[in-house]
Amino acid sequence: MRIAWPEKWRTNSLFARLLVSFLAIILLLAAFNFGSFLYLKGKIHDEIVKYNSLNMKHTMESYETHFKLTIDMLLSLNQNNELTANLNVLRQLPQTAGSEKTVNLHAEIKALMANPLMFYENIVFYFKNGDFVLEKEGTSRVEDMFGKFYRSPAYPPDYWRGQFAEPYFYRIHPAAVFSQKYMNLEQNLGRLIPVSVKNALYRDVLFLVFLDGDKMARTLHYSLDNPFFILDEQQKLIYASDPDAAAAAKLPLFTEDVSETKLGDHYLFQQKGKHTGFRYVTMVPIESISSELLRLNLILISLLAVTIGISVVTSILFSVRLNYPVQRLLRTVHQYNDPGASADFRIREFELIGEQIGRMRRDLSDKNSLLRYYAFTDKLKQIHTKHPDLNDISFIQKPFSLILFQLRFLPRFMEETSLERERATYFIREYIESYVKRSHPDALTFQIDKDQILTLAFSEHGQPVADDCLAGLKEVFDYDKDWCHFTIAVCGPSLPASEFAAAYERALMLAGERQPLEETQIIRQSAVRPPYRLTAMQEQELQTKVRSGSFEPLRQWILQQLEALRGREATVPELRRFLQQTAGLALKAVEAAGLPLQAMPAERELLADIEQCFTYAEAQSLLERLLGQAAEAIAASSEHKDPVIEFVKRYTEEHLSEDVSLDLIADKLNLSRGYVSTYFKEKTGMNFSDYLHHVRIRHAQELLLDLELKIQDIALRLGYQNVNSFIRMFKRYSGMTPGEYRKKQSGA
């Protein structure tokens, strides 16, 4: 009977071929890993043995160096003349004599023991003649030293007495446990390694150093978990990390070229010292090395088994997922047609296809947004197009408020910043859009002109745009009022889509009612104001002051008129009409004086300057420049022709502190008072009394800048005997009292 395999298990199916390919790769990698494991197993065993051999070599070198330094230290005592002299004296004296010499030697012992890395427990000078010792705590009898303070069954006092007869240069004695017994109390001092040195010059002095054997082992030998031994050339135990020295007796003799061998269930590693001839031996259980290898075997085999299992399962899963590429691709297209759907395929080709479809959708959305922008622009500009999509803005389903942002970049912006105007406008539009969307998430914001940004704020129930929203924008924009002026015109709420163009026209009209102020202005309603024009009396006054040739009266007139405009909340167009009327009167005055108009700005240039006036400060600057030029031209023409007027002005300037009167000046000129008065008014446009007060007030303004001068002193200096009269005249001609003027100029 022939078995009917499922379609996907047939050898020519995509699933079967993918699965066989995956399994072949898995078997190849498993074989490689298994071979690598067998090779590394032997290498790891060799490395463990090598590590222990190097560790033992380092231990041997450290011990040998330490023993050599200790012996060299004792021998170097011969180089110290003072110590040698003290030793020679103490060799001939009993224990109780030579206390001064004892103190000196005791200090030397303290200095030698100051280095903690030498592991010195004590340094002892044993004097044979006096049978006493000198050590770190002082002097004592040999019986007390080795019977009480450093007592050990292995080293009684007679042992050390017998060392004088031993024929050696130095000797390292086996380690033993030393203790201190005093008043029936015994204190364990640990296992110490005595080192004795004889000096040919001092045969009756034995130099002893007690080394702390356990501290040395912990510091100089890295592995104390395994037994560690030091043996001399006669196989005698010098030190054992394990107090039970029975194992040392079983150690075999090594040949010179063998550093490790097996002994039962242990590995033995040994090194022989060059200076002492000692053998340094450590015993490492074979079980510990085998256990490491066994643990490594288990870990690697487990990892290999888990890896193969995961690989097989993963291969099946991948094969199943890749078995239906066409169906998955179709499902992907379907999911990306749904804006709310998303899929994580984790397959590069599928992801690329999905990303391309998503990119096409985003591109289509961007184009729809661009078409919507063109639709708004065409409606605003009332442009008809043949594309029906651009003629229809019926997508506006909710009532809306239209907010127009009018921007005016000041010359300072171009001078002090490197940002282009178009780029700055783009950033402003982006900020407005993000800010308005906080309270109106579906708001639309776009730029419709180089200096105009439009926002449509939709509302479900026709609520107006909150004052807090616009106030927040105003607060931010006011930070940049030195670079750009903003006008915010608001139309609505509850405007239907059919009134979109009309709302824009109304917003433009509201923006045109901006007042000549530097701050950001929010305009919601149009204000009804009567038209503003100069009266006939004001026109006559202006022409008279222009003909006078004096600038100060003109400046006062300009300030009065601008203050009047400010008081009635005039708009920018009204300010410009006032400037045009004033400029015309100035030109008429120049023409009436018989002067050529070439001395004044051209009409086209003048109109351009007026169109650039948006604030009272700009208007004041323009008027002062224009009227100043006219007055200067007329004054220059008059001064060149009339010495009488020149005398009157000069005499007035030079005698301000005196009681200057028209009678006095007429006497100086040998003319009648009435003639001088009429002549002066005809030539200057003002009577002598006003001229005198103008001059005095101008000088007073200069003197008020000096804060050290009192107002009463300034009045006397300018010819006012009564300070109240001075204050009254100053306020009349400058619009404020002397104190207010001084405070304003000083910035207080």
TAUR-V400886 format. One record per residue. N is the residue number from 1. RES is the residue in one letter. PHI is phi in whole degrees, 0 to 359 (none if undefined). Layout:
n=N res=RES phi=PHI
n=N res=RES phi=PHI
This chain:
n=1 res=M phi=none
n=2 res=R phi=271
n=3 res=I phi=281
n=4 res=A phi=266
n=5 res=W phi=283
n=6 res=P phi=301
n=7 res=E phi=303
n=8 res=K phi=286
n=9 res=W phi=268
n=10 res=R phi=291
n=11 res=T phi=295
n=12 res=N phi=268
n=13 res=S phi=278
n=14 res=L phi=297
n=15 res=F phi=298
n=16 res=A phi=297
n=17 res=R phi=293
n=18 res=L phi=296
n=19 res=L phi=294
n=20 res=V phi=298
n=21 res=S phi=296
n=22 res=F phi=298
n=23 res=L phi=294
n=24 res=A phi=297
n=25 res=I phi=295
n=26 res=I phi=297
n=27 res=L phi=296
n=28 res=L phi=297
n=29 res=L phi=293
n=30 res=A phi=296
n=31 res=A phi=297
n=32 res=F phi=297
n=33 res=N phi=295
n=34 res=F phi=293
n=35 res=G phi=298
n=36 res=S phi=297
n=37 res=F phi=296
n=38 res=L phi=297
n=39 res=Y phi=292
n=40 res=L phi=291
n=41 res=K phi=300
n=42 res=G phi=294
n=43 res=K phi=296
n=44 res=I phi=294
n=45 res=H phi=300
n=46 res=D phi=296
n=47 res=E phi=293
n=48 res=I phi=295
n=49 res=V phi=296
n=50 res=K phi=297
n=51 res=Y phi=298
n=52 res=N phi=294
n=53 res=S phi=295
n=54 res=L phi=295
n=55 res=N phi=297
n=56 res=M phi=292
n=57 res=K phi=296
n=58 res=H phi=296
n=59 res=T phi=297
n=60 res=M phi=300
n=61 res=E phi=296
n=62 res=S phi=293
n=63 res=Y phi=296
n=64 res=E phi=299
n=65 res=T phi=298
n=66 res=H phi=292
n=67 res=F phi=298
n=68 res=K phi=295
n=69 res=L phi=298
n=70 res=T phi=295
n=71 res=I phi=294
n=72 res=D phi=297
n=73 res=M phi=297
n=74 res=L phi=293
n=75 res=L phi=289
n=76 res=S phi=288
n=77 res=L phi=297
n=78 res=N phi=296
n=79 res=Q phi=282
n=80 res=N phi=268
n=81 res=N phi=297
n=82 res=E phi=294
n=83 res=L phi=295
n=84 res=T phi=298
n=85 res=A phi=297
n=86 res=N phi=296
n=87 res=L phi=297
n=88 res=N phi=298
n=89 res=V phi=290
n=90 res=L phi=292
n=91 res=R phi=295
n=92 res=Q phi=260
n=93 res=L phi=247
n=94 res=P phi=285
n=95 res=Q phi=298
n=96 res=T phi=278
n=97 res=A phi=265
n=98 res=G phi=65
n=99 res=S phi=298
n=100 res=E phi=296
n=101 res=K phi=294
n=102 res=T phi=297
n=103 res=V phi=298
n=104 res=N phi=296
n=105 res=L phi=293
n=106 res=H phi=298
n=107 res=A phi=296
n=108 res=E phi=295
n=109 res=I phi=297
n=110 res=K phi=301
n=111 res=A phi=295
n=112 res=L phi=293
n=113 res=M phi=270
n=114 res=A phi=290
n=115 res=N phi=274
n=116 res=P phi=290
n=117 res=L phi=282
n=118 res=M phi=272
n=119 res=F phi=60
n=120 res=Y phi=280
n=121 res=E phi=277
n=122 res=N phi=194
n=123 res=I phi=238
n=124 res=V phi=234
n=125 res=F phi=254
n=126 res=Y phi=259
n=127 res=F phi=264
n=128 res=K phi=292
n=129 res=N phi=298
n=130 res=G phi=269
n=131 res=D phi=49
n=132 res=F phi=223
n=133 res=V phi=237
n=134 res=L phi=238
n=135 res=E phi=223
n=136 res=K phi=296
n=137 res=E phi=267
n=138 res=G phi=138
n=139 res=T phi=245
n=140 res=S phi=198
n=141 res=R phi=289
n=142 res=V phi=297
n=143 res=E phi=299
n=144 res=D phi=289
n=145 res=M phi=297
n=146 res=F phi=261
n=147 res=G phi=252
n=148 res=K phi=235
n=149 res=F phi=279
n=150 res=Y phi=228
n=151 res=R phi=266
n=152 res=S phi=205
n=153 res=P phi=303
n=154 res=A phi=281
n=155 res=Y phi=225
n=156 res=P phi=286
n=157 res=P phi=302
n=158 res=D phi=295
n=159 res=Y phi=298
n=160 res=W phi=286
n=161 res=R phi=295
n=162 res=G phi=286
n=163 res=Q phi=290
n=164 res=F phi=294
n=165 res=A phi=271
n=166 res=E phi=283
n=167 res=P phi=272
n=168 res=Y phi=217
n=169 res=F phi=271
n=170 res=Y phi=213
n=171 res=R phi=212
n=172 res=I phi=258
n=173 res=H phi=274
n=174 res=P phi=300
n=175 res=A phi=292
n=176 res=A phi=212
n=177 res=V phi=275
n=178 res=F phi=249
n=179 res=S phi=217
n=180 res=Q phi=237
n=181 res=K phi=243
n=182 res=Y phi=210
n=183 res=M phi=54
n=184 res=N phi=64
n=185 res=L phi=247
n=186 res=E phi=243
n=187 res=Q phi=242
n=188 res=N phi=282
n=189 res=L phi=263
n=190 res=G phi=92
n=191 res=R phi=271
n=192 res=L phi=246
n=193 res=I phi=252
n=194 res=P phi=284
n=195 res=V phi=235
n=196 res=S phi=245
n=197 res=V phi=227
n=198 res=K phi=248
n=199 res=N phi=247
n=200 res=A phi=299
n=201 res=L phi=279
n=202 res=Y phi=231
n=203 res=R phi=288
n=204 res=D phi=263
n=205 res=V phi=234
n=206 res=L phi=250
n=207 res=F phi=265
n=208 res=L phi=239
n=209 res=V phi=230
n=210 res=F phi=258
n=211 res=L phi=264
n=212 res=D phi=281
n=213 res=G phi=296
n=214 res=D phi=293
n=215 res=K phi=297
n=216 res=M phi=299
n=217 res=A phi=295
n=218 res=R phi=295
n=219 res=T phi=268
n=220 res=L phi=266
n=221 res=H phi=244
n=222 res=Y phi=285
n=223 res=S phi=239
n=224 res=L phi=263
n=225 res=D phi=290
n=226 res=N phi=257
n=227 res=P phi=302
n=228 res=F phi=228
n=229 res=F phi=227
n=230 res=I phi=236
n=231 res=L phi=234
n=232 res=D phi=275
n=233 res=E phi=291
n=234 res=Q phi=268
n=235 res=Q phi=65
n=236 res=K phi=271
n=237 res=L phi=286
n=238 res=I phi=265
n=239 res=Y phi=207
n=240 res=A phi=222
n=241 res=S phi=294
n=242 res=D phi=262
n=243 res=P phi=304
n=244 res=D phi=283
n=245 res=A phi=272
n=246 res=A phi=297
n=247 res=A phi=292
n=248 res=A phi=294
n=249 res=A phi=292
n=250 res=K phi=267
n=251 res=L phi=290
n=252 res=P phi=281
n=253 res=L phi=277
n=254 res=F phi=266
n=255 res=T phi=280
n=256 res=E phi=295
n=257 res=D phi=260
n=258 res=V phi=246
n=259 res=S phi=249
n=260 res=E phi=214
n=261 res=T phi=200
n=262 res=K phi=258
n=263 res=L phi=222
n=264 res=G phi=65
n=265 res=D phi=260
n=266 res=H phi=229
n=267 res=Y phi=264
n=268 res=L phi=251
n=269 res=F phi=240
n=270 res=Q phi=223
n=271 res=Q phi=220
n=272 res=K phi=252
n=273 res=G phi=284
n=274 res=K phi=281
n=275 res=H phi=272
n=276 res=T phi=265
n=277 res=G phi=77
n=278 res=F phi=290
n=279 res=R phi=254
n=280 res=Y phi=251
n=281 res=V phi=231
n=282 res=T phi=228
n=283 res=M phi=244
n=284 res=V phi=248
n=285 res=P phi=297
n=286 res=I phi=300
n=287 res=E phi=299
n=288 res=S phi=293
n=289 res=I phi=292
n=290 res=S phi=295
n=291 res=S phi=295
n=292 res=E phi=298
n=293 res=L phi=294
n=294 res=L phi=296
n=295 res=R phi=297
n=296 res=L phi=295
n=297 res=N phi=300
n=298 res=L phi=297
n=299 res=I phi=296
n=300 res=L phi=293
n=301 res=I phi=295
n=302 res=S phi=297
n=303 res=L phi=297
n=304 res=L phi=297
n=305 res=A phi=295
n=306 res=V phi=296
n=307 res=T phi=297
n=308 res=I phi=297
n=309 res=G phi=298
n=310 res=I phi=297
n=311 res=S phi=296
n=312 res=V phi=296
n=313 res=V phi=297
n=314 res=T phi=296
n=315 res=S phi=299
n=316 res=I phi=296
n=317 res=L phi=297
n=318 res=F phi=297
n=319 res=S phi=297
n=320 res=V phi=295
n=321 res=R phi=292
n=322 res=L phi=274
n=323 res=N phi=284
n=324 res=Y phi=234
n=325 res=P phi=294
n=326 res=V phi=292
n=327 res=Q phi=296
n=328 res=R phi=296
n=329 res=L phi=296
n=330 res=L phi=295
n=331 res=R phi=295
n=332 res=T phi=297
n=333 res=V phi=299
n=334 res=H phi=296
n=335 res=Q phi=293
n=336 res=Y phi=283
n=337 res=N phi=287
n=338 res=D phi=265
n=339 res=P phi=300
n=340 res=G phi=273
n=341 res=A phi=266
n=342 res=S phi=209
n=343 res=A phi=214
n=344 res=D phi=247
n=345 res=F phi=272
n=346 res=R phi=60
n=347 res=I phi=235
n=348 res=R phi=300
n=349 res=E phi=297
n=350 res=F phi=296
n=351 res=E phi=297
n=352 res=L phi=297
n=353 res=I phi=296
n=354 res=G phi=297
n=355 res=E phi=296
n=356 res=Q phi=295
n=357 res=I phi=295
n=358 res=G phi=298
n=359 res=R phi=296
n=360 res=M phi=296
n=361 res=R phi=294
n=362 res=R phi=295
n=363 res=D phi=295
n=364 res=L phi=295
n=365 res=S phi=296
n=366 res=D phi=296
n=367 res=K phi=293
n=368 res=N phi=297
n=369 res=S phi=297
n=370 res=L phi=294
n=371 res=L phi=297
n=372 res=R phi=297
n=373 res=Y phi=297
n=374 res=Y phi=295
n=375 res=A phi=297
n=376 res=F phi=299
n=377 res=T phi=296
n=378 res=D phi=297
n=379 res=K phi=293
n=380 res=L phi=295
n=381 res=K phi=275
n=382 res=Q phi=57
n=383 res=I phi=254
n=384 res=H phi=265
n=385 res=T phi=229
n=386 res=K phi=281
n=387 res=H phi=278
n=388 res=P phi=296
n=389 res=D phi=295
n=390 res=L phi=275
n=391 res=N phi=268
n=392 res=D phi=249
n=393 res=I phi=241
n=394 res=S phi=290
n=395 res=F phi=292
n=396 res=I phi=282
n=397 res=Q phi=263
n=398 res=K phi=251
n=399 res=P phi=298
n=400 res=F phi=218
n=401 res=S phi=248
n=402 res=L phi=258
n=403 res=I phi=241
n=404 res=L phi=254
n=405 res=F phi=254
n=406 res=Q phi=262
n=407 res=L phi=251
n=408 res=R phi=225
n=409 res=F phi=280
n=410 res=L phi=277
n=411 res=P phi=304
n=412 res=R phi=297
n=413 res=F phi=297
n=414 res=M phi=288
n=415 res=E phi=279
n=416 res=E phi=253
n=417 res=T phi=235
n=418 res=S phi=263
n=419 res=L phi=277
n=420 res=E phi=289
n=421 res=R phi=297
n=422 res=E phi=296
n=423 res=R phi=291
n=424 res=A phi=297
n=425 res=T phi=298
n=426 res=Y phi=297
n=427 res=F phi=296
n=428 res=I phi=297
n=429 res=R phi=298
n=430 res=E phi=297
n=431 res=Y phi=292
n=432 res=I phi=301
n=433 res=E phi=299
n=434 res=S phi=293
n=435 res=Y phi=288
n=436 res=V phi=293
n=437 res=K phi=293
n=438 res=R phi=295
n=439 res=S phi=257
n=440 res=H phi=228
n=441 res=P phi=301
n=442 res=D phi=262
n=443 res=A phi=293
n=444 res=L phi=247
n=445 res=T phi=228
n=446 res=F phi=208
n=447 res=Q phi=265
n=448 res=I phi=248
n=449 res=D phi=204
n=450 res=K phi=296
n=451 res=D phi=232
n=452 res=Q phi=228
n=453 res=I phi=235
n=454 res=L phi=243
n=455 res=T phi=231
n=456 res=L phi=253
n=457 res=A phi=257
n=458 res=F phi=273
n=459 res=S phi=214
n=460 res=E phi=294
n=461 res=H phi=246
n=462 res=G phi=74
n=463 res=Q phi=287
n=464 res=P phi=288
n=465 res=V phi=294
n=466 res=A phi=298
n=467 res=D phi=297
n=468 res=D phi=298
n=469 res=C phi=297
n=470 res=L phi=291
n=471 res=A phi=295
n=472 res=G phi=296
n=473 res=L phi=296
n=474 res=K phi=299
n=475 res=E phi=298
n=476 res=V phi=290
n=477 res=F phi=294
n=478 res=D phi=294
n=479 res=Y phi=295
n=480 res=D phi=252
n=481 res=K phi=292
n=482 res=D phi=283
n=483 res=W phi=243
n=484 res=C phi=206
n=485 res=H phi=255
n=486 res=F phi=243
n=487 res=T phi=238
n=488 res=I phi=247
n=489 res=A phi=254
n=490 res=V phi=241
n=491 res=C phi=238
n=492 res=G phi=124
n=493 res=P phi=269
n=494 res=S phi=61
n=495 res=L phi=268
n=496 res=P phi=283
n=497 res=A phi=297
n=498 res=S phi=293
n=499 res=E phi=261
n=500 res=F phi=297
n=501 res=A phi=294
n=502 res=A phi=295
n=503 res=A phi=295
n=504 res=Y phi=295
n=505 res=E phi=299
n=506 res=R phi=293
n=507 res=A phi=296
n=508 res=L phi=298
n=509 res=M phi=294
n=510 res=L phi=295
n=511 res=A phi=297
n=512 res=G phi=289
n=513 res=E phi=264
n=514 res=R phi=296
n=515 res=Q phi=275
n=516 res=P phi=285
n=517 res=L phi=245
n=518 res=E phi=272
n=519 res=E phi=276
n=520 res=T phi=290
n=521 res=Q phi=240
n=522 res=I phi=251
n=523 res=I phi=240
n=524 res=R phi=253
n=525 res=Q phi=227
n=526 res=S phi=275
n=527 res=A phi=263
n=528 res=V phi=268
n=529 res=R phi=230
n=530 res=P phi=290
n=531 res=P phi=297
n=532 res=Y phi=251
n=533 res=R phi=215
n=534 res=L phi=289
n=535 res=T phi=284
n=536 res=A phi=298
n=537 res=M phi=294
n=538 res=Q phi=293
n=539 res=E phi=296
n=540 res=Q phi=296
n=541 res=E phi=297
n=542 res=L phi=297
n=543 res=Q phi=296
n=544 res=T phi=297
n=545 res=K phi=291
n=546 res=V phi=294
n=547 res=R phi=292
n=548 res=S phi=292
n=549 res=G phi=78
n=550 res=S phi=260
n=551 res=F phi=279
n=552 res=E phi=299
n=553 res=P phi=300
n=554 res=L phi=295
n=555 res=R phi=297
n=556 res=Q phi=296
n=557 res=W phi=295
n=558 res=I phi=299
n=559 res=L phi=297
n=560 res=Q phi=296
n=561 res=Q phi=291
n=562 res=L phi=294
n=563 res=E phi=293
n=564 res=A phi=295
n=565 res=L phi=296
n=566 res=R phi=295
n=567 res=G phi=296
n=568 res=R phi=266
n=569 res=E phi=55
n=570 res=A phi=293
n=571 res=T phi=266
n=572 res=V phi=298
n=573 res=P phi=300
n=574 res=E phi=295
n=575 res=L phi=298
n=576 res=R phi=292
n=577 res=R phi=297
n=578 res=F phi=297
n=579 res=L phi=295
n=580 res=Q phi=296
n=581 res=Q phi=296
n=582 res=T phi=294
n=583 res=A phi=297
n=584 res=G phi=298
n=585 res=L phi=296
n=586 res=A phi=295
n=587 res=L phi=294
n=588 res=K phi=296
n=589 res=A phi=296
n=590 res=V phi=295
n=591 res=E phi=293
n=592 res=A phi=293
n=593 res=A phi=281
n=594 res=G phi=80
n=595 res=L phi=262
n=596 res=P phi=288
n=597 res=L phi=285
n=598 res=Q phi=296
n=599 res=A phi=288
n=600 res=M phi=253
n=601 res=P phi=300
n=602 res=A phi=295
n=603 res=E phi=298
n=604 res=R phi=296
n=605 res=E phi=296
n=606 res=L phi=295
n=607 res=L phi=295
n=608 res=A phi=295
n=609 res=D phi=295
n=610 res=I phi=295
n=611 res=E phi=293
n=612 res=Q phi=269
n=613 res=C phi=271
n=614 res=F phi=239
n=615 res=T phi=227
n=616 res=Y phi=296
n=617 res=A phi=296
n=618 res=E phi=293
n=619 res=A phi=295
n=620 res=Q phi=297
n=621 res=S phi=298
n=622 res=L phi=295
n=623 res=L phi=294
n=624 res=E phi=298
n=625 res=R phi=291
n=626 res=L phi=292
n=627 res=L phi=292
n=628 res=G phi=296
n=629 res=Q phi=296
n=630 res=A phi=296
n=631 res=A phi=295
n=632 res=E phi=294
n=633 res=A phi=296
n=634 res=I phi=292
n=635 res=A phi=295
n=636 res=A phi=297
n=637 res=S phi=293
n=638 res=S phi=287
n=639 res=E phi=293
n=640 res=H phi=287
n=641 res=K phi=251
n=642 res=D phi=234
n=643 res=P phi=286
n=644 res=V phi=295
n=645 res=I phi=296
n=646 res=E phi=298
n=647 res=F phi=295
n=648 res=V phi=300
n=649 res=K phi=293
n=650 res=R phi=294
n=651 res=Y phi=296
n=652 res=T phi=297
n=653 res=E phi=297
n=654 res=E phi=275
n=655 res=H phi=231
n=656 res=L phi=295
n=657 res=S phi=281
n=658 res=E phi=260
n=659 res=D phi=277
n=660 res=V phi=279
n=661 res=S phi=223
n=662 res=L phi=293
n=663 res=D phi=298
n=664 res=L phi=296
n=665 res=I phi=292
n=666 res=A phi=298
n=667 res=D phi=297
n=668 res=K phi=297
n=669 res=L phi=268
n=670 res=N phi=59
n=671 res=L phi=235
n=672 res=S phi=283
n=673 res=R phi=296
n=674 res=G phi=296
n=675 res=Y phi=294
n=676 res=V phi=296
n=677 res=S phi=297
n=678 res=T phi=295
n=679 res=Y phi=296
n=680 res=F phi=295
n=681 res=K phi=292
n=682 res=E phi=294
n=683 res=K phi=276
n=684 res=T phi=254
n=685 res=G phi=86
n=686 res=M phi=216
n=687 res=N phi=284
n=688 res=F phi=296
n=689 res=S phi=298
n=690 res=D phi=296
n=691 res=Y phi=298
n=692 res=L phi=299
n=693 res=H phi=294
n=694 res=H phi=300
n=695 res=V phi=297
n=696 res=R phi=296
n=697 res=I phi=293
n=698 res=R phi=298
n=699 res=H phi=293
n=700 res=A phi=297
n=701 res=Q phi=298
n=702 res=E phi=291
n=703 res=L phi=290
n=704 res=L phi=294
n=705 res=L phi=291
n=706 res=D phi=274
n=707 res=L phi=289
n=708 res=E phi=283
n=709 res=L phi=278
n=710 res=K phi=278
n=711 res=I phi=297
n=712 res=Q phi=296
n=713 res=D phi=293
n=714 res=I phi=296
n=715 res=A phi=299
n=716 res=L phi=295
n=717 res=R phi=294
n=718 res=L phi=260
n=719 res=G phi=93
n=720 res=Y phi=265
n=721 res=Q phi=281
n=722 res=N phi=247
n=723 res=V phi=294
n=724 res=N phi=294
n=725 res=S phi=297
n=726 res=F phi=297
n=727 res=I phi=297
n=728 res=R phi=296
n=729 res=M phi=294
n=730 res=F phi=298
n=731 res=K phi=292
n=732 res=R phi=295
n=733 res=Y phi=265
n=734 res=S phi=245
n=735 res=G phi=86
n=736 res=M phi=206
n=737 res=T phi=284
n=738 res=P phi=302
n=739 res=G phi=296
n=740 res=E phi=295
n=741 res=Y phi=297
n=742 res=R phi=297
n=743 res=K phi=295
n=744 res=K phi=293
n=745 res=Q phi=289
n=746 res=S phi=277
n=747 res=G phi=80
n=748 res=A phi=287
